Amino acid sequence: MASETLQSAGGLHRSATARHQIITDRVRLDGSVTMDELVRATGVSRMTVHRDLDALETEGVLRKVRGGATATRSSSFESDLQYRLTTAIEAKAAIGRAAAQFIDGGQAVIFDESTTALAALRAVDPTDPIIAITNCVPTMTHVTSKTKHRLIGLGGDYVAQYQAFLGILCQQMISNVYADVLVASCSAVLGNATLHQDSRIVQVKQTMIAAAPVRLLLVDSSKIDMGAIYRLGKIGDFTHLITDEGAPASFIEGVRELGVDVVVAEITPSDPVGTRR
């Protein structure tokens, strides 16, 4: 059939699209889900759920694991943007506020596709215009709907998993702009290395690093001493590292020895409350 429809044990019919939404919602809400839970939730066979998980894994929505699926990152898989918006909320808000202190009205600022960079933009005074340069669609939406900032949108190949534009066209556009400040993150920091699971993200971020003299690396403490398959570069490629108070003291000391300024953001009771770290 053009649109797959299967009958559940309860006599209900659910299309593949409807099942995919059920599975996506469960994984994003709980972080992980078992095969048995998905069979009950969708009312279809385990084989059909297996096929659904294969399709959603191809789209980058989740990672298929033994006995079920998870939305949490691994060394080879980066969670999709919607899930990442629900993680480390308090730390990202604190880091975002600290990053906003480095941004003045009238400056040109590059924001990468990370949710932590989006938190920084949200902390910038929306009535004191900046020029926001970004490849991230939710960041573009925030600029145009919530602020007086000017937007320069970076195009290219749209990747739904990240809700961002990537690829060679995006890199070419970045190479043709100058910014005062870069606000960026990475998926993992191990030793002095910054890392990410997707080579397309790495290529775009590397181009961004070359486009601004002040480069802020925003890393919540859950990413420290973690691995990811592709090397973005070194912590020393950035002028500042902003993290939260959960970061190990030895890590902070080591970064300062590299000549990188470190800001430790304090999480306050007013920060939005999240369910996960």
RATA-V950216 format. One record per helix or strand of 2 or more residues. SS is the DSSP state (H for helix, E for strand). FROM is the first residue (numbers start at 1). TO is the last residue. If there is no record, write none. Layout:
# RATA-V950216
{{SS,FROM,TO} {SS,FROM,TO}}
This chain:
# RATA-V950216
{{E,5,7} {E,13,15} {H,16,30} {E,32,34} {H,35,42} {H,46,58} {E,63,65} {E,68,70} {H,81,84} {H,89,100} {E,108,111} {H,115,123} {E,131,134} {H,137,146} {E,150,153} {E,157,159} {E,164,166} {H,168,175} {E,179,185} {E,188,190} {E,193,196} {H,199,209} {E,212,218} {H,221,223} {E,230,234} {H,235,237} {E,240,244} {H,249,257} {E,261,265}}
